[in-house]
Amino acid sequence: MIKAVIFDMDGVLIDAREWHYESLNRALALFGFNIPRHEHLTTFDGLPTRRKLEILSATQALPRELHGFINEMKQIYTMELVYTKCKPVFRQEQALSLLRSDGYKLAVASNSIRDTISTMMKRAALSQYLEFELSNEDVKVGKPDPEIYNTAIARLGLRPQDCLIVEDNENGVKAARASGAHVMVVRDVDDVHYQAIKSSIEAANQGSQA
């Protein structure tokens, strides 16, 4: 039986995937580099920034000594957008509020850094509904490795089959499925609402009883 719901953040609870794309390209542009949109959608979406930079070093010869500075500038640019654009959205707030009232434990597990997650959750008025938030700083390997979801499930004190993970991109879905939990795949934040999540929970519970 499902006892907890674990959410990815970007593209699931917060419509922020474009913010990360814009911010990283703005930082890369300082040195004449760029991630084309089609590569962002097919390869980079959902990966931690440090992993994106490793790929760029391998494919575009981005000097590794620039990683630290580019990552720092990317976070600065991202936070500028967060403070400008991140705000409460009724659909997501209602979903978490009702799920919490139903007795489900809720958590966030994101490839973003801790400060970004904390700030977004507070500005979106969602932090009050969460047991905890996990970032890429809480694990050794980010998604698509399942470590962050394994960690979240263990911290909740539950079995994988007792958890539903809500994810939106290929790398996150791979991580979620590898954890052994039930997975609800969404296209974007518009798919994340109470009725849809409850339907996924009911389907998972029925599957477990079959």
Number of C-alpha atoms within 10 A of each C-alpha: 16 22 17 25 26 27 23 26 27 25 21 24 28 20 15 19 15 13 17 22 19 16 21 26 18 19 21 22 13 11 12 10 16 15 18 10 12 9 10 14 14 11 14 21 22 28 22 20 22 15 14 20 24 16 15 19 15 12 9 13 11 18 13 12 8 13 19 12 12 22 19 13 18 22 21 16 19 22 20 13 16 19 12 9 15 19 15 16 14 11 15 21 20 14 20 26 16 15 19 17 11 10 10 15 20 23 25 24 25 29 25 23 16 15 13 16 22 18 16 24 23 14 16 20 17 20 21 13 18 18 14 17 21 22 21 21 16 17 17 9 15 25 24 21 18 21 20 27 31 20 16 20 24 12 12 18 10 14 17 21 18 20 28 26 29 25 31 23 21 19 20 27 23 16 23 30 18 15 23 18 23 24 22 22 19 17 12 17 19 13 18 24 18 18 12 14 20 14 12 20 23 14 13 22 16 11 11 13 7 6
